[in-house]
């Protein structure tokens, strides 16, 4: 048999041609063809020609020349759908091929899985057992899962022939299990394909809407991409750097999910993708790492303020270095954001070799026969108590599990329960286990910072982000305290109590976009506090000129309270210009803040109103400024 690496490329374009040059692949080809001879797909085509051969061809197209993987791809359904057993496969093709087939093969019949269970219960059990089965192999032999992912990609393409309920169930399974699995193995191209195919079947309306919004975005138009690609090509040629430029448009599901997450954080609008910075990622590929940094320097200079910024400006706060610190699935590149007139775009700079890993992950190392690298993709699968999954590197700690499964509440989790046993955040995570969170008594913004030392890189980033939010909260709390002190001596409790024209003028005087920014700056700087006080004086927000009075009332909610308070203020010559009422529906208590003019400048009237409110005995607490 000729050496596989010496096979000419034109002979590798189909599994039939490849089989003629590989004994094991040839035997697998004809064994699978014979075993599935009578089987048809629901589409009416031959099962062998319509499913098994395409899966093997897809692997070939992505550079796979490993004979055992290709043989297993052809045989992957024989144990499930024919009379062949796993022992037959092992005897005829060896342990490796049998192991790969075992990963892909479905579990036994529903009757054997649970005779006394309902169909839906059995289905859920089988799905989870299938993932656990795969997880056991992911730890020591992650390459065996590749065939399963390629098979699932082919299956998602034909979901349209199934009833709606089954289509949606399979689409959800792909989005929740197989796409994350592909991502964990670094199979980025397959991940995108799985997600978009499944999204289409899960929610066709949302898919079409998102596709239209993406395709109509000015940044994805050929002219725009060509312009910025050429600017980067000019950098390469002008600096004698060998390389290429390739603009990539983000997939539909990736955009949909990224916008969804950004909306929850108030960082994106609900229509369009104008706020998504990587709807277009322009990939700059060079020969070596040193050239990556040369390109980065030139890109920053081109899109700098000093250079005029006509074509856009780079944001120094949005440079991510995955080149020195690759992600857990092997992704490696320099990222920076350029803010153009049509919205932000991403520029990613990496080497040709690293980009192959970025796209194919573990498969790139298999194709290069760098088998020592495969251990980096040894994965654990973990479940939350609702059955959702995440994939983590072998050796992950419980803190990594917590951030993977419960990202929104991770900071407030003290431990997890696994099979009745409590594990701390520093413990090693068991494989294929179900985790239930144990929450702290009080919600937290961030966990203990010492956990950074034991966490995976992606978890470190998330913990650091939470710690920054915690610091931001502290600044905001301090800023609010200072702001209230500045306002109470002027007859107000809160910024929102100021008439709209004055509040807008204050923000303009302080050169800030909104009150949140001002509050943070006040919490951060004594100078800003002084400037804010001076600005309030300049705008006449004081007892002498603005002449405001504010009261804060709390107590049990009763009928007629609002009318009574309004009458008292009116009787004392007041005119309400701002109020905010908050009612606690659980214990039927309220807190009411009111601001009014007409009383402060009339001697003794504030004291008289305060006494009248106290005598009413309607309130448990009364404050007046």
Secondary structure, DSSP 8 states (H G I E B T S, - for coil): ---GGGS-GGGSSSHHHHHTT-HHHHHHHHHHHHHTTT-B-TTSSBHIIIIIHHHHHHHHHTT---HHHHHHHHHTTHHHHSS--HHHHHHHH-HHHHHHHHHHS--S-HHHH-TTS-HHHHHHHHHHHHHHHHHHHHHH-TTHHHHHHHHHHHHHTTGGGS-HHHHHHHHHHIIIIIHHHHHHTT-HHHHHHHHHHHHHHH-HHHHHHHHHHHHTSGGGSHHHHHHHHHHHHHHHHHTT--EEEEEEE--HHHHHHHHHHHHHTT-S-SSSSTT-TTSEEEEEEESSHHHHHHHHHHHHHHTSGGGT-SS-EEEEEEEEETTTS--TT----EEEEEEETTEEEEEEEEEHHHHHHHHHTHHHHHHTT-GGGGGGG-EEEEEETTS-EEEEETT-BHHHHHHHH-TTTGGGEEEEEETTEEEETTSB--TTEEEEEEE-SS--SS--GGGGGTS-HHHHHHHHHHHHHHHHHHHHHHHHHHHHHHHHTTT-S-GGGS-HHHHHHHHHHHT-SSHHHHHHHHHH-HHHHHHHHHHHHHTT-STTTT-EEEEEEEEE--TTHHHHHHHHHHHTT-EEEEEEEEEETTTTEEEEEEEEESSTTSTTHHHHHHHHHHHHT--SEEEE-
